[in-house]
Amino acid sequence: MTSRWISTFLEAQAAELGAARNTLLAYGRDLKDAQHWLTGKGVDFDGAAQSDIEGYLIHCDAQGLAKSTRARRLSAIKQLYRFAFEEGWRADNPAIQIASPGQDKRLPKTLDEAEVDRLLAAARAFGRGVHDRLRDTCLMELLYATGMRVSELVSLPVSSARGDPQMLLILGKGGKERMVPLSPPARDALAAWITARDEVQAAAEAKGAAASRFLFPSRGVAGHLTRHWFYARIKSLAAFGDVAPDKVTPHTLRHAFATHLLAGGADLRAIQTMLGHADVATTEIYTHVVDERLTQLVLDHHPLAQGSDKSGGTPSSDG
């Protein structure tokens, strides 16, 4: 019974809400884990009580799972029960009164402008040949110029990038479209890459290969570069550019885009739109990042702060 609940719920999420494949996989993993635990206790989703769901969350806590993971699993369970109620499978939602464990507030890792510059320089110098360097430069310039999610970047259609566009149309989560401006360096990198890309594609098509609709084509199943490939690639670029690889991921460039814009005086609502955040509250995390950096800047460079460190106390003032 529960297996049908989960599969039908996931199908509805995909069909009605346009949920991304990775989101569906996460829902599926979380719900199947909960199903496995409940089955071991002799109950199922269709007969579970609030105490059963709470017992499962206690089990997750005992396993050492992070608050964010437990909150995500509870959210998946609540959504499944909401769907079951709407379908008439259950007359109640046993999870609705359970409070989320919340999440530890963690500021996103980001890079300073000098580190980004070294990554961009590495993209221009790393690689086996001109083709690789033009591709990597385009990837990095677009990522930093737009703050795109890596899945949005690697799956860009080439049609959206032709004609030296000043704005790029991005298809985001839930099929929502947004426009983001391109910086001059990003436009230059895009133009150079499209020329090189088209030459390689023309040669492949002359040998019978099918035309690719992607800006970053690949012979893999997806037809374009994958998130995993780019994750590994950016680590190599970081090492080559003398930037600590453990602090660099594609998402770090997204954070850097937002943080640097905000520090430069950009409007929070504009950044929200460019990032594709549904709620400005998600974007507000970057105000904390900037505040933290400004505080550290004062502590590092203000003469009174330095005097305090050297003397071991607060400098005296004559008013």
Residue pairs with C-beta under 8 A, 6 or more apart in sequence:
1 44
1 45
1 46
2 35
2 38
2 39
2 44
2 45
2 46
3 35
5 45
5 46
5 80
5 84
5 89
6 28
6 31
6 32
6 35
6 80
8 87
9 27
9 31
9 79
9 80
9 83
9 84
10 24
10 27
10 28
12 83
13 19
13 23
13 24
13 27
14 24
17 174
18 174
18 175
19 27
19 174
20 151
20 173
20 174
22 151
23 173
26 72
26 76
27 76
27 79
30 72
30 73
30 76
30 77
31 76
31 77
31 80
33 73
34 45
34 53
34 56
34 73
34 76
34 77
35 44
35 45
37 56
37 59
38 44
38 45
38 48
38 52
38 56
41 52
41 55
43 49
43 52
45 80
45 81
45 84
46 84
46 89
46 90
48 94
49 94
50 94
50 95
50 97
50 98
52 94
53 74
53 77
53 94
53 95
53 98
54 98
56 77
57 70
57 73
57 74
57 98
57 101
60 69
60 70
60 73
61 70
61 101
65 73
66 104
67 101
67 102
67 103
67 104
68 103
68 104
70 101
71 100
71 101
71 102
71 103
74 95
74 98
74 100
74 101
75 100
77 95
78 93
78 95
78 96
78 98
81 90
81 93
81 94
81 95
81 96
82 93
84 90
84 93
85 91
85 92
85 93
107 285
107 288
107 289
107 292
108 251
108 252
108 255
108 285
108 286
108 289
109 247
109 252
109 255
110 252
110 255
110 256
110 259
110 289
111 119
111 243
111 247
111 248
111 252
111 253
111 255
111 256
113 260
115 243
116 144
116 253
116 256
116 260
118 241
118 242
118 243
119 140
119 234
119 237
119 238
119 241
119 243
119 248
119 253
120 137
120 140
120 141
120 144
120 185
121 241
122 237
122 238
122 240
122 241
122 243
123 133
123 136
123 137
123 139
123 140
123 141
123 237
124 133
124 136
124 137
125 133
125 240
126 132
126 133
126 136
126 236
126 237
126 240
126 241
127 133
127 135
127 136
130 196
131 196
131 200
134 189
134 192
134 193
134 196
135 193
135 196
135 197
135 216
136 233
136 237
137 189
137 192
137 193
138 189
138 190
138 192
138 193
139 153
139 216
139 225
139 230
139 233
140 189
140 234
140 237
140 253
141 183
141 185
141 186
141 188
141 189
141 190
142 148
142 153
142 156
142 168
142 182
142 186
142 189
142 190
143 150
143 153
143 250
143 253
143 254
143 257
144 186
144 253
144 256
144 257
145 180
145 181
145 182
145 183
145 185
145 186
145 257
146 168
146 170
146 180
146 181
146 182
146 186
146 257
146 274
147 180
147 253
147 254
147 257
147 258
147 271
147 274
147 275
148 170
148 180
148 254
149 172
149 173
149 251
149 254
149 276
150 227
150 230
150 231
150 250
150 251
150 254
151 227
152 170
152 171
152 172
152 276
153 216
153 230
153 250
154 216
154 224
154 225
154 226
154 227
154 229
154 230
155 171
155 214
155 222
155 224
156 168
156 170
156 214
156 215
156 216
157 213
157 214
157 215
158 194
158 197
158 212
158 213
158 214
158 215
159 213
160 168
160 169
160 170
160 215
161 168
161 190
161 194
161 215
162 194
164 187
164 190
164 191
165 182
165 187
166 181
166 182
166 187
167 179
167 180
167 181
167 182
168 179
168 180
168 181
168 182
169 177
169 178
169 179
170 177
170 178
170 179
170 180
170 276
171 177
172 178
172 276
173 276
173 278
176 276
178 273
178 274
178 276
180 274
181 274
182 190
193 215
194 215
197 215
197 216
197 217
201 211
201 212
201 217
205 211
212 223
212 224
213 223
214 223
214 224
215 224
216 224
216 225
217 223
217 224
217 225
218 224
218 225
218 226
218 229
220 226
227 250
230 250
231 249
231 250
234 248
234 249
234 250
234 253
235 245
235 248
235 249
237 248
238 244
238 245
238 248
239 245
254 275
255 286
255 289
257 274
257 275
258 271
258 275
258 283
258 286
259 286
259 289
259 290
259 293
261 271
262 268
262 271
262 286
262 287
262 289
262 290
263 290
263 293
268 280
268 283
268 284
268 286
268 287
269 280
271 283
271 286
272 280
272 282
272 283
275 283
277 283
298 305
299 305
304 315
307 315
308 314
308 315
